[in-house]
Amino acid sequence: MISEKALLALQNGSDVRGVAMEGVAGEPVTLSAETVNRIAAAFVAFLAKKTGRQPEDLTIAVGTDSRLTAAALQNAALSAVLGCGAKALDCGMASTPAMFMAILFDETKADGSIMLTASHLPFNRNGMKFFTRDGGLEKSEIKTLLQLAVSCKPRIGQQDKAVSYDLISRYANHLQKKIRQGLQAAEDAKPLAGMHIVVDAGNGAGGFFASRVLLPLGADITGSLYLEPDGRFPHHVPNPENAAAMAAIQGAVLQSRADLGLIFDTDVDRMSAVLPDGKEISRNALIAMMAAILAPEYPGGTIVTDSVTSDELTVFLEQELGLKHHRYMRGYKNVIDECIRLNQTGIMSPLAIETSGHGALRENYYLDDGAYLAVKLLIAAARMHQSGKRLGTLIAKLGAPAESQEFRLAIRAAGDAHAYGDAVLAAFAERAAAAGIPAAQPSYEGVRLLFPQGWALLRMSLHDPNMPLNVEGRTPGSLAAIVCQLKKFLTGFEELDSSGLDRF
């Protein structure tokens, strides 16, 4: 019997994640095949209630990334779906965005879908993401789902009744079509001919983008890295934010003399890029690039980002592109939901994007899709290539802070870490105000202090008992000066580990 506490502990925001295999000391398995089975069964019940239909009238698609535990956990999920009386679609290895498209494609028309992935987490982890026609489940819905799973008994269905479908090929054809349409190319044309594009899939599920999207469109993909799925992730973590991963794609671009490099995370819902000179297009630069591509289509539009974006990005978006910058909360689902809310109130917002590489476009169902971001980037790159221009000129006027750093201040207090964090934030804001340091208004997350030479944001972590502190300075040496002031605002909180600030 799996306890409610153990099931609820698997929630990670709007996903489910846990340790799925043995092999790492001190990390016992928390996401077993039985647990996945029960959660999948709960999803059938959840979907039946949401749609007002019987399980027998539902079709649920199940896919995986490249993890070592993928097959066993997918079998458990398919068995649960079939055991509940619903129809099951076995999509094999896919991407998270493709699993949402399984609901929309005429060939599949699933009522819901389950993606087995733990994104960029280590090889011994796995997880579950869920989609309905309304998009990914909200945080509150994941909690409801896990509570339902407490009373769900394991369901055993006949595996041979699952219908196999090559979803990733259908999805790749969909992306090809988008690129051809964007370049006004014929249905059988090769509009990327003459372009050299390398892809680093990190042995995740993203290798298809090179072989099934770029190659059929005429691109040269020689020099691409780690396209073969391997759940051990032997070369580097499939994570665009990882330094080793970014160094690998930068090296591949320079060595191959490619026109563009693309790097995806494990389940392809995140992307970053590299220009021919090896310059990475990530974090603020990726946001700026996507905004520059979209600006002509959405003049005066609002770009929704997470809370840690730089002031220089705001200047670029608003003064160079004529857009509006809406700095919101961390968490890709938070950013997407805010983008949806703005559009519903009549405020045109074409893009919701995090510095982590999560990005969702209004034109693409608000779907968090790294491959679709790559499509938009490729269309712009191909247009500029045809006219003899460089993609990097789109963000030539984007500034950057002279110094930046993130500190993670652990909360060691017993009990409610969030309550302790709230007390820290209240005192932090009060002390800063008393010292004449203004706070940004509005602030949707934590306290953002505005210094003459930069800014600092202290917030509570979305998932962990710590407080991230982001600091940026506009001139050399300004970061240290800001941190020295911040230390005074954090004195007296003995259960907050601010020792990382002591070297300043």
KESE-16619 format. One record per residue (C-alpha): x, y, z; residue number from 1. Coordinates in nm, 2 decimals. Each point is the difference from the previous one (the first is absolute). Layout:
BEGIN
      x      y      z seq
      X      Y      Z NUM
...
! end
This chain:
BEGIN
      x      y      z seq
   0.00   0.00   0.00   1
   0.14   0.34  -0.10   2
  -0.08   0.27   0.25   3
  -0.16   0.33  -0.09   4
   0.31   0.18   0.13   5
   0.23  -0.20  -0.23   6
  -0.22   0.07  -0.30   7
  -0.03   0.37   0.07   8
   0.37   0.02   0.05   9
   0.04  -0.09  -0.37  10
  -0.16   0.34  -0.11  11
   0.25   0.24  -0.16  12
  -0.21   0.30  -0.09  13
  -0.22  -0.11  -0.29  14
   0.19  -0.32  -0.06  15
   0.06  -0.33   0.19  16
   0.36  -0.10   0.06  17
   0.18  -0.26   0.20  18
   0.29  -0.24   0.02  19
  -0.09  -0.29  -0.24  20
   0.30  -0.23   0.03  21
   0.25  -0.12   0.25  22
   0.37   0.07  -0.03  23
   0.06   0.33   0.18  24
   0.09  -0.02   0.36  25
  -0.25   0.17   0.23  26
  -0.27   0.02  -0.27  27
  -0.26  -0.27   0.04  28
  -0.25  -0.06  -0.27  29
  -0.31   0.22   0.05  30
  -0.15  -0.03  -0.35  31
  -0.06  -0.37  -0.06  32
  -0.19  -0.17  -0.28  33
  -0.29  -0.06   0.25  34
   0.00   0.37   0.09  35
  -0.01   0.10  -0.37  36
  -0.28  -0.24  -0.06  37
  -0.21   0.14   0.28  38
   0.06   0.36  -0.10  39
  -0.09  -0.08  -0.37  40
  -0.32  -0.17   0.12  41
  -0.07   0.32   0.20  42
   0.05   0.20  -0.32  43
  -0.26  -0.21  -0.17  44
  -0.25   0.07   0.28  45
   0.10   0.37   0.00  46
  -0.05   0.03  -0.38  47
  -0.33  -0.18   0.02  48
  -0.13   0.24   0.26  49
   0.14   0.30  -0.19  50
  -0.16  -0.10  -0.33  51
  -0.32  -0.15   0.14  52
   0.07  -0.32  -0.20  53
   0.05  -0.36   0.09  54
   0.35  -0.15   0.00  55
  -0.11  -0.22  -0.29  56
  -0.05   0.31  -0.21  57
   0.35   0.14   0.06  58
   0.32  -0.04  -0.19  59
   0.33   0.08   0.19  60
   0.34   0.02  -0.16  61
   0.31  -0.10   0.19  62
   0.36   0.09  -0.10  63
   0.35   0.01   0.15  64
   0.34   0.16  -0.03  65
   0.32  -0.20  -0.02  66
   0.03  -0.10   0.37  67
   0.11  -0.35   0.10  68
  -0.33  -0.05   0.19  69
  -0.21   0.12  -0.29  70
  -0.12  -0.33  -0.13  71
  -0.10  -0.15   0.34  72
  -0.18   0.32   0.11  73
  -0.18   0.04  -0.33  74
  -0.12  -0.36   0.02  75
  -0.14   0.07   0.34  76
  -0.18   0.31  -0.12  77
  -0.14  -0.17  -0.31  78
  -0.12  -0.29   0.22  79
  -0.18   0.24   0.23  80
  -0.17   0.18  -0.29  81
  -0.11  -0.33  -0.15  82
  -0.10  -0.14   0.33  83
  -0.23   0.29   0.06  84
  -0.18  -0.07  -0.32  85
   0.14   0.29  -0.20  86
   0.18  -0.03  -0.34  87
   0.37   0.03   0.01  88
   0.23   0.15  -0.26  89
   0.37  -0.12   0.03  90
   0.20   0.29  -0.14  91
   0.34  -0.15   0.09  92
   0.28   0.25   0.03  93
  -0.13   0.35  -0.06  94
   0.04   0.36   0.13  95
  -0.21   0.17   0.26  96
  -0.14   0.25  -0.26  97
  -0.08  -0.28  -0.24  98
  -0.21  -0.17   0.27  99
  -0.22   0.31   0.02 100
  -0.03   0.00  -0.38 101
  -0.13  -0.36   0.02 102
  -0.32   0.15   0.13 103
  -0.02   0.24  -0.30 104
   0.11  -0.21  -0.29 105
  -0.28  -0.14  -0.21 106
   0.17  -0.34  -0.02 107
   0.01  -0.04   0.38 108
  -0.26   0.22   0.16 109
   0.08  -0.11   0.35 110
  -0.20   0.14   0.29 111
   0.30   0.02   0.23 112
   0.36  -0.10   0.00 113
   0.28  -0.10   0.24 114
   0.37   0.07  -0.06 115
   0.25  -0.20   0.21 116
   0.29   0.23   0.06 117
   0.20   0.18   0.27 118
   0.14   0.26  -0.24 119
   0.37   0.06   0.07 120
   0.02  -0.18   0.33 121
   0.25  -0.28   0.05 122
  -0.03  -0.34  -0.16 123
  -0.16  -0.17   0.31 124
  -0.30   0.24   0.00 125
  -0.32  -0.01  -0.20 126
  -0.33   0.17   0.01 127
  -0.34   0.07  -0.16 128
  -0.14   0.30  -0.18 129
  -0.37   0.01  -0.09 130
  -0.20   0.17  -0.27 131
  -0.37   0.06  -0.08 132
  -0.15   0.20  -0.27 133
   0.05   0.30   0.23 134
   0.38  -0.05   0.01 135
   0.22  -0.12   0.28 136
  -0.15  -0.06   0.34 137
   0.02   0.27   0.26 138
   0.18  -0.04   0.33 139
  -0.34  -0.04   0.18 140
  -0.11  -0.26  -0.24 141
   0.32  -0.21   0.05 142
  -0.08   0.00   0.38 143
  -0.35  -0.11  -0.07 144
   0.13  -0.28  -0.23 145
   0.25  -0.13   0.26 146
  -0.28   0.01   0.27 147
  -0.21  -0.21  -0.24 148
   0.28  -0.24  -0.05 149
   0.00  -0.08   0.38 150
  -0.31  -0.20  -0.04 151
   0.07  -0.14  -0.34 152
   0.09  -0.37  -0.02 153
   0.24  -0.12  -0.26 154
  -0.17  -0.07  -0.33 155
   0.12  -0.27  -0.23 156
  -0.11   0.03  -0.36 157
   0.08  -0.21  -0.31 158
   0.32   0.16  -0.15 159
  -0.07  -0.13  -0.34 160
  -0.31   0.22  -0.02 161
   0.21   0.32   0.00 162
   0.02   0.15  -0.34 163
   0.35   0.09  -0.11 164
   0.05   0.33  -0.18 165
   0.31   0.17  -0.13 166
  -0.08   0.34   0.15 167
   0.35   0.15  -0.03 168
  -0.01  -0.04  -0.38 169
  -0.34   0.16  -0.02 170
   0.12   0.29   0.22 171
   0.32   0.04  -0.21 172
  -0.21   0.03  -0.32 173
  -0.20   0.26   0.18 174
   0.31   0.20   0.08 175
   0.13  -0.04  -0.36 176
  -0.33   0.14  -0.13 177
   0.03   0.30   0.24 178
   0.35   0.08  -0.14 179
  -0.11  -0.03  -0.36 180
  -0.30   0.22   0.06 181
   0.22   0.26   0.18 182
   0.24   0.01  -0.29 183
  -0.28  -0.01  -0.26 184
   0.15  -0.32  -0.14 185
  -0.17  -0.27  -0.20 186
  -0.12  -0.32   0.17 187
   0.30  -0.21  -0.13 188
   0.26   0.29   0.01 189
   0.32  -0.01   0.20 190
   0.01   0.36   0.13 191
   0.29  -0.06   0.23 192
   0.23  -0.11  -0.28 193
   0.34   0.17   0.03 194
  -0.03   0.04   0.38 195
   0.21  -0.19   0.24 196
  -0.18  -0.06   0.33 197
   0.13  -0.22   0.29 198
  -0.22  -0.14   0.27 199
   0.10  -0.13   0.35 200
  -0.27  -0.22   0.14 201
   0.20  -0.12   0.30 202
  -0.11  -0.36  -0.06 203
  -0.35   0.11   0.09 204
  -0.31  -0.02  -0.22 205
   0.09   0.30  -0.23 206
   0.22  -0.18  -0.26 207
  -0.30  -0.02  -0.23 208
   0.02   0.38  -0.06 209
   0.32  -0.05  -0.20 210
  -0.09  -0.32  -0.19 211
  -0.37   0.06  -0.05 212
  -0.04   0.37  -0.02 213
   0.33   0.16  -0.12 214
   0.13  -0.27  -0.23 215
  -0.32  -0.03  -0.21 216
   0.00   0.38  -0.04 217
   0.34  -0.01  -0.15 218
   0.22   0.11   0.29 219
   0.35  -0.13   0.05 220
   0.00  -0.16   0.35 221
   0.36  -0.13   0.01 222
   0.17   0.06   0.33 223
  -0.32  -0.05   0.20 224
   0.05  -0.15   0.34 225
  -0.16  -0.28   0.21 226
  -0.31  -0.06  -0.21 227
  -0.03  -0.36   0.10 228
  -0.23  -0.05   0.30 229
   0.19  -0.13   0.31 230
  -0.15   0.03   0.34 231
   0.33  -0.01   0.17 232
   0.08   0.35  -0.14 233
   0.36  -0.10  -0.04 234
   0.13   0.33  -0.15 235
  -0.17   0.28   0.19 236
  -0.33   0.08   0.16 237
  -0.26   0.08  -0.27 238
  -0.06   0.35   0.14 239
   0.06   0.33  -0.19 240
   0.09   0.17   0.33 241
   0.28  -0.25   0.07 242
   0.35   0.14  -0.06 243
   0.14  -0.32  -0.14 244
  -0.30  -0.04  -0.23 245
   0.03   0.35  -0.13 246
   0.37  -0.04  -0.05 247
  -0.06  -0.31  -0.21 248
  -0.24   0.17  -0.24 249
   0.23   0.30  -0.02 250
   0.29  -0.22  -0.09 251
  -0.20  -0.19  -0.26 252
  -0.11   0.33  -0.17 253
   0.35   0.13  -0.02 254
   0.16  -0.32  -0.11 255
  -0.26  -0.06  -0.27 256
  -0.01   0.36  -0.10 257
  -0.38  -0.02   0.02 258
  -0.25   0.27  -0.06 259
  -0.19  -0.08   0.32 260
   0.00  -0.24   0.29 261
  -0.30  -0.13   0.19 262
   0.00  -0.17   0.34 263
  -0.31  -0.16   0.17 264
  -0.07  -0.14   0.34 265
  -0.10  -0.37   0.05 266
  -0.37   0.03  -0.09 267
   0.04   0.29  -0.25 268
  -0.21   0.26   0.18 269
   0.31   0.23   0.03 270
   0.24   0.13  -0.25 271
   0.31   0.23  -0.03 272
   0.21   0.09  -0.30 273
   0.35   0.09  -0.11 274
   0.10   0.24  -0.27 275
   0.28  -0.06  -0.26 276
   0.26   0.18   0.22 277
  -0.08  -0.23   0.30 278
  -0.21   0.26   0.18 279
  -0.27  -0.17   0.20 280
  -0.36   0.12  -0.04 281
  -0.15  -0.09   0.34 282
  -0.16   0.17   0.29 283
  -0.05   0.37  -0.07 284
   0.14  -0.03  -0.35 285
  -0.24  -0.28  -0.09 286
  -0.30   0.21   0.12 287
   0.13   0.30  -0.19 288
   0.05  -0.21  -0.32 289
  -0.35  -0.15   0.01 290
  -0.15   0.34   0.08 291
   0.19   0.16  -0.30 292
  -0.14  -0.27  -0.23 293
  -0.35   0.05   0.12 294
   0.00   0.38   0.03 295
  -0.10   0.08  -0.36 296
  -0.30  -0.23   0.03 297
  -0.11   0.13   0.34 298
   0.08   0.37   0.02 299
  -0.03   0.13   0.36 300
  -0.05  -0.35   0.13 301
   0.09  -0.11   0.35 302
   0.27  -0.25   0.07 303
  -0.05  -0.20   0.32 304
   0.32  -0.12   0.17 305
   0.10  -0.13   0.34 306
   0.12   0.22   0.28 307
   0.38  -0.03  -0.05 308
   0.03   0.17  -0.34 309
   0.24   0.29  -0.02 310
  -0.07   0.37  -0.03 311
   0.19   0.01  -0.32 312
  -0.26  -0.24  -0.15 313
  -0.28   0.24   0.10 314
   0.18   0.28  -0.18 315
   0.05  -0.21  -0.31 316
  -0.36  -0.12  -0.01 317
  -0.16   0.34   0.07 318
   0.24   0.25  -0.16 319
   0.14  -0.20  -0.30 320
  -0.30  -0.22  -0.09 321
  -0.29   0.21   0.12 322
  -0.14  -0.29   0.21 323
  -0.10  -0.01   0.37 324
   0.18  -0.21   0.26 325
  -0.21  -0.17   0.26 326
   0.24  -0.15   0.26 327
  -0.20  -0.27   0.18 328
   0.07  -0.30   0.22 329
   0.24  -0.29  -0.03 330
  -0.14  -0.33  -0.12 331
  -0.09  -0.07  -0.36 332
  -0.36  -0.07   0.07 333
  -0.04   0.33   0.19 334
   0.15   0.19  -0.29 335
  -0.23  -0.18  -0.25 336
  -0.31   0.05   0.21 337
   0.07   0.37   0.03 338
   0.04   0.03  -0.38 339
  -0.33  -0.17  -0.04 340
  -0.16   0.23   0.25 341
   0.13   0.31  -0.17 342
  -0.13  -0.11  -0.34 343
  -0.34  -0.08   0.16 344
  -0.02   0.36   0.13 345
   0.08   0.15  -0.34 346
   0.37   0.06   0.05 347
   0.19  -0.16  -0.29 348
   0.27  -0.22   0.13 349
   0.16  -0.22  -0.27 350
   0.27  -0.16   0.22 351
   0.05  -0.14   0.35 352
   0.36  -0.10   0.06 353
   0.23  -0.08   0.29 354
   0.38   0.06   0.02 355
   0.03  -0.38   0.03 356
  -0.11  -0.05  -0.37 357
  -0.36  -0.08   0.06 358
  -0.20   0.19  -0.25 359
  -0.37   0.00  -0.12 360
  -0.15   0.19  -0.28 361
  -0.36   0.12  -0.03 362
   0.00  -0.12  -0.36 363
   0.09  -0.36   0.11 364
  -0.27  -0.07   0.26 365
   0.21   0.15   0.28 366
   0.20  -0.32  -0.02 367
   0.33  -0.02   0.18 368
   0.19  -0.12  -0.30 369
   0.38   0.02  -0.06 370
  -0.03  -0.14  -0.35 371
  -0.26   0.26  -0.10 372
   0.24   0.28   0.13 373
   0.26  -0.16  -0.22 374
  -0.24   0.01  -0.30 375
  -0.05   0.38   0.05 376
   0.38   0.05   0.03 377
   0.07  -0.21  -0.31 378
  -0.25   0.19  -0.21 379
   0.16   0.33   0.10 380
   0.35  -0.14  -0.05 381
  -0.09  -0.13  -0.35 382
  -0.15   0.33  -0.11 383
   0.31   0.18   0.12 384
   0.23  -0.26  -0.16 385
  -0.17   0.06  -0.34 386
   0.05   0.37   0.03 387
   0.37  -0.03   0.11 388
  -0.07   0.12   0.35 389
   0.09  -0.15   0.34 390
  -0.26  -0.11   0.25 391
   0.20   0.16   0.29 392
  -0.08   0.35  -0.14 393
  -0.35  -0.04   0.14 394
   0.14   0.04   0.35 395
   0.31   0.21  -0.07 396
  -0.14   0.28   0.22 397
  -0.08  -0.22   0.30 398
   0.21   0.11   0.30 399
   0.12  -0.23   0.28 400
   0.08   0.06   0.37 401
   0.36   0.04   0.08 402
  -0.03  -0.25   0.29 403
  -0.27  -0.24   0.11 404
  -0.03  -0.29   0.25 405
  -0.26  -0.22   0.16 406
   0.03  -0.11   0.36 407
  -0.21  -0.27   0.16 408
  -0.06   0.07   0.37 409
  -0.11  -0.32   0.17 410
  -0.27   0.01   0.27 411
   0.10  -0.22   0.29 412
  -0.30   0.07   0.21 413
  -0.21  -0.29   0.12 414
  -0.36   0.01  -0.10 415
  -0.15   0.23  -0.27 416
   0.28   0.13  -0.22 417
  -0.23   0.22  -0.20 418
  -0.13   0.17   0.32 419
   0.36   0.07   0.10 420
   0.08   0.13  -0.35 421
  -0.30   0.23   0.01 422
   0.14   0.15   0.33 423
   0.34   0.05  -0.17 424
  -0.16   0.17  -0.30 425
  -0.21   0.24   0.22 426
   0.31   0.10   0.20 427
   0.21   0.03  -0.31 428
  -0.24   0.24  -0.16 429
  -0.05   0.20   0.32 430
   0.38   0.04   0.06 431
   0.06   0.09  -0.36 432
  -0.27   0.27   0.01 433
   0.15   0.14   0.32 434
   0.34   0.02  -0.17 435
  -0.16   0.19  -0.30 436
   0.02  -0.29  -0.24 437
  -0.32  -0.01  -0.21 438
  -0.17  -0.32  -0.09 439
  -0.14  -0.07  -0.35 440
  -0.38   0.04  -0.03 441
  -0.18  -0.21  -0.08 442
   0.20  -0.31   0.09 443
  -0.17  -0.33  -0.06 444
   0.26  -0.20   0.18 445
   0.22   0.08   0.30 446
   0.16   0.34   0.05 447
   0.19   0.17  -0.28 448
   0.22   0.28   0.12 449
   0.12   0.27  -0.24 450
   0.35   0.14   0.06 451
   0.16   0.28  -0.20 452
   0.25  -0.25  -0.13 453
  -0.22  -0.31  -0.05 454
  -0.27  -0.21   0.17 455
  -0.06  -0.29   0.23 456
  -0.29  -0.25   0.02 457
  -0.06  -0.21   0.31 458
  -0.28  -0.26  -0.03 459
  -0.11  -0.33   0.13 460
   0.08  -0.31  -0.20 461
  -0.29  -0.16  -0.18 462
   0.08  -0.35   0.13 463
   0.29   0.00   0.24 464
   0.07   0.14   0.35 465
   0.22   0.28  -0.12 466
  -0.01   0.36  -0.11 467
   0.17   0.08  -0.33 468
   0.16   0.34   0.00 469
   0.08   0.14  -0.35 470
   0.23   0.31  -0.02 471
   0.11   0.19  -0.31 472
   0.23   0.30  -0.03 473
   0.04   0.24  -0.29 474
   0.37   0.08   0.06 475
   0.30  -0.21   0.11 476
   0.01  -0.02   0.38 477
  -0.37   0.10   0.04 478
  -0.11  -0.35   0.08 479
   0.22  -0.01   0.31 480
  -0.12   0.34   0.11 481
  -0.37  -0.11  -0.03 482
   0.07  -0.33   0.19 483
   0.16   0.19   0.28 484
  -0.31   0.20   0.05 485
  -0.23  -0.31  -0.03 486
   0.19  -0.17   0.28 487
  -0.12   0.27   0.24 488
  -0.36  -0.07  -0.09 489
   0.04  -0.37   0.08 490
   0.16   0.02   0.35 491
  -0.17  -0.18   0.29 492
  -0.15  -0.29  -0.20 493
   0.21  -0.28   0.15 494
  -0.19  -0.27  -0.19 495
   0.08   0.15  -0.34 496
   0.33  -0.11  -0.13 497
   0.14   0.32  -0.16 498
   0.36  -0.11   0.04 499
   0.05   0.01  -0.38 500
  -0.02   0.38   0.02 501
   0.29   0.02   0.25 502
   0.28   0.02  -0.27 503
  -0.13   0.34  -0.11 504
! end
